[in-house]
Amino acid sequence: MSRVLVDSSAWIDFLRGRPDAVRRVDGLLADDLAATAGVITAEVTSGSRTRMEFDELRALFAALPQVGAPLDLWERVAESRFTLARQGLQAHLVDLAIAVTAVASGSRLLTRDRDFVAIARATGVDLDVF
């Protein structure tokens, strides 16, 4: 089985102890399949309430395998956002960066965010939405 890029929405629900997220993410962690990317780490850690929480989350994410962004990330994001806009859909740049990073690395994307269903039409990201 290939690496799974765990989206911010799944991490947040995991960290909040939501049972379905805990079950899904724990399974990936146990099988050493869970990965993160810089944009996901930044999105999750920046929501910390305290310095201590920020430092703990940063350490947690630093211990995970990292999926690197492709060199042409922003060109791909722009192309995908343009394509979606022609379909009448708006997508957040961060979500598009996550989807493009997943595609470029050959990773499946685990997410709770249903916005990725539309994004998948423009990027071809392999989704696991729960």
Helices and strands as residue ranges (DSSP letters): E 4-6, H 8-15, H 19-30, E 34-35, H 38-45, H 51-62, H 73-86, H 93-105, E 108-111, H 115-123, E 127-129
